[in-house]
């Protein structure tokens, strides 16, 4: 019995020694990380700053207590599966300004409480479906200024708490139906400065809490019915500097909560009667720097009961004549900009029932004929 007891005691000592050596090895690894990087003492091991350390691969171990990790401005080229396996307390991870080309599935699997992930200014060309699996608490995802050319169905699977998604300055050419599925809490989506030519109807389906959508500086030539279906809470839509020539009647009908619509710098040539149908609460529509020659009388009739729409700009276009009742329905419009067109004639009821109009800008036109009674309905004009 004494021999057996001795063996048990020896085994316990051996296990304790192994555990001590393992702890010592981990401590040494963590200490070596803090020799390469900065681990501010005041943050008690919760912040590790490896910014601009010329790292070509991730250090082998970080303090398990790390909550905030900066790995930006290095020379990392790849993020491998399980790279952050021991960092279960991480809430902020910055991998921006590296040369990352590939992110393996499972790279972020253990980061269940991560809230902010920065992958901007890298060389990422593609994102495989499931690459963000495990990021169930993520709210902000920065992917701007990469080389992403396609968004596949399931790309954003698992990031069910995402609020802001930044994809500007990539090479995306196409928005297909389902590529943003499961992003039920998303509020901001920035896709400006890509190469988007086509948005499949239903491409933004299920983004029911989206409030801001930026699509400036793309190559979109046509807006179809259903393009914005499902965006019931969208407040701000910007399509500046595209190649839009045609807007199908009823295109904006799904945007029941829209407040601001920017269509400056496109190739729009006419505004037809159903172009803006459904925009019940819009406050501002910008149509500057297009090729608009015609505004069909009654084009704004759908706003006749709206007390919200107060700002319209059609400056820097090619309008020549303001026909009778061109702006019929804009009973509550406050500001109208028509500078720098080719307007030479305004017919008598061109500003029909625009009693709330205070600012009317017509400079830079070729006005020769203003019909008698043209300003009969605009007696509250403050600036002309």
ABEGO torsion letter per residue (X at the ends): XAAAAAAAAAAAAAAAAAAAAAAAAAAAAAAAAAAABBBBAAAGGABBBABGAGBABBBABBBAABABBBABGBABABBBBGAAAABAABABBBABGBABABBBBGAAAABAABABBBABGBABABBBBGAABGBAABABBBABGBABABBBBGAABGBAABABBBABGBABABBBBGAABGBAABABBBABGBABABBBBGAABGBAABABBBABGBABABBBBGAABGBAABABBBABGBABABBBBGAAAABAABABBBABGBABABBBAAAABGBAABABBBABGBABABBBBGAAAAAAABAABABBBABGBABABBBBGAABGBAABABBBABGBABABBBAAAABGBAABABBBABGBABABBBBGAAAAAAABABX
